[in-house]
Amino acid sequence: MALPWKKKMIWRERLGRNRTILGEKIREALASVVPITAIVLVLSFTVAPLPTATLLAFLVGAALLIVGMGLFTLGADTAMTPIGERVGAHMTRSRKLWVVVLVGFLIGVIVTVSEPDLQVLATQVPGVPNALLVGAVALGVGVFLVIALLRILFRIPLSRILIVFYIAVFGLTLLVPEDFLAIAFDSGGVTTGPMTVPFIMALGLGVSSIRSDENASQDSFGLVALCSVGPILAVLILALIYPAAGTYTPVALPDAADSRALWRLFEEGFPTYMEEVAVCLAPIAAFFALFQVFALKLKRKKVLKIAVGILYTDLGLVLFLTGVNVGFMPAGSYLGRQIAGLPYNWILVPIGMLMGWFIVQAEPAVHVLNKQVEEITSGAIPGKAMCTSLSVGVAVSIGLAMVRVMTGVSIYAFLVPGYLAAIVMSFFVPRIFTAIAFDSGGVASGPMTATFLLPFAMGACEALGGNVVTDAFGVVAMVAMTPLLTIQMLGLLYQSKLRRAEAQAQVQDEEIIDL
């Protein structure tokens, strides 16, 4: 009789722990989402009034976003990260290169097809079938995840690989139609979102764990960076063989006469995103199940914990995607149109920068990266410093993106000098900061950027009479670029402080010897 009671007590303790952790995650999500919600409310009551239904849909979406982010990050901690670490460690212990190549490629394709950000972008790209764009991007990630894993195993410096492939990227851009340029770079940004980042970063930790050298943990970073290059190359190659032609369709505004009709909008969205997320998560769950049966053979308790984590991830992403697609996307598009139509439409730039500063904190993958950076560096690179650097970078990038929308300046004018500066800086900062910087570029450009800032830019571009495909697309690419500079600047600051501390310690030692 005692055994059932003990089991009940254990389950109650676990449930209590999960509730406590979930509460912490939701508080983190609340702190991330409230600032951007406040900005939209201030704008809607002043310079850019929103229709009542659109505003109410936005507020309901914000609530779903907060709960969804909390559940998702809890699921990432309990399922995605453990799966990635165990799969990575196991396949490298096999000491068979073909296993690393095959499994790495399959994981890259599976998690990319599962990435909700990519689905969001694909639906907004005119003239290219969704399946074709998603398939090309998935192949790109699969190939480059293999390259990233081999880089860890063979200890190849990340900066060398990045130089080679970015030369190839910018060489190809000279051959493809201009309409594809911004879309290609946007594809690289959205690929590394809430589904991909936890899994890939954990995979890097698992692969690097079999190495015993002092740089092993630092080399676990950089997978996201390389997996962001693959989609750019894949879409550029697609542009050479597929003649796209299509027109941009503006985002439809919510139409709800009363509260029941408003809820019906979300009620109709839930089944759609439940099916979408289930399709996205099914390949990952199936892959883990097969790996568990034939290789991992984890204990039942651990498998059950991972299964519960997958459910948390599923529910969190359903709430998140419903909130951002039904509530955030129409609000972003309408605000962009309203502000661009003002006589003083130059305020698009400062408003965009303000949104960029806060919206990056609402990206689920950013929290995953900051946590891993703080853990691996034992607090030497604090999460607060990472957050500030990312906010600065994204604020600048959105400001520049708004300048592009207003002037029609080619994205080349920003991407070429930006990436060139980032690669040059990589030779002067500690290696770990280069890897973290290029990873940060991928995680900063997630679902919030794709479903709020991109529609905001599209709405503004449409109101100004610009070319949406060439001038508005590219926001995600800009968001992915600027953290490469700001995080490496943080690395230079860190290096300078470290040198001063070492010099001061040396002076003190000399004084002690003289005494």
Helices and strands as residue ranges (DSSP letters): H 2-44, H 52-75, I 76-80, H 81-93, H 97-113, H 116-124, H 130-154, H 158-173, H 178-191, H 196-208, G 218-220, H 223-241, H 259-291, I 292-296, H 300-322, I 323-328, H 329-340, G 345-347, H 348-359, G 360-362, H 364-376, H 383-407, H 412-425, H 431-444, H 447-448, I 449-453, H 454-464, I 468-472, H 475-514
